[in-house]
């Protein structure tokens, strides 16, 4: 996908309080690409109950021991997506944020050694042409710059609240909203 000047690549999509789609309720999505053809990214805060070393043994040496697979999104949930932090900028197949980016397809020779840390995702989040823009107009998402620590957080279950809290006092109330508002 070619880049555009108004691309949101490298930003986070934080689900708003009015987004009730169960695929994206209380999620934080890192956008890996965004252009006229659509957008794609991975949900950063949905750890699954399976360890990466068990699900994808070939990638076990790239992730911390006991690190889970993350539910990257509803598109191709049986597919493996590798998001990695490299020892230098430009080493990723699809650069996203500083030294962080996606590995596309097979890991090329020499790439494995350049990976500092990685996270494995099952599937990804995708939007067709104009779809994300329409969702943004409906206030389904809040856009904010991503930080490297967001991508590799040790507490993914708290990421949604923490990102909203750092955005300022106007988001504090939303950051405390329960997953199921009827439980409030």
SULURLIN-V100471 format. One record per backbone hydrogen bond with DSSP energy under -1.0 kcal/mol. CO is the residue of the C=O (numbers start at 1). NH is the residue of the N-H. If there is no record, write none. Layout:
# SULURLIN-V100471
CO;NH
CO;NH
This chain:
# SULURLIN-V100471
4;7
8;11
10;146
11;31
12;144
13;29
14;142
16;19
21;24
21;25
24;27
27;15
28;44
29;13
30;42
31;10
33;40
35;38
38;35
39;127
40;32
40;33
41;125
42;30
46;71
50;69
51;55
52;56
56;59
57;60
59;62
64;67
67;52
69;48
70;72
70;122
72;43
75;124
76;79
79;123
81;121
82;103
83;119
84;101
85;116
85;117
88;91
94;102
97;100
99;86
100;96
100;97
101;84
102;93
102;94
108;111
114;87
117;85
119;83
120;70
121;81
122;72
124;75
125;41
127;39
128;131
130;134
131;135
132;136
133;137
134;138
135;140
136;139
140;16
142;14
144;12
147;150
147;151
148;152
155;158
156;159
158;162
159;163
160;164
161;165
162;166
165;168
168;171
169;172
171;175
173;176
174;177
180;183
181;184
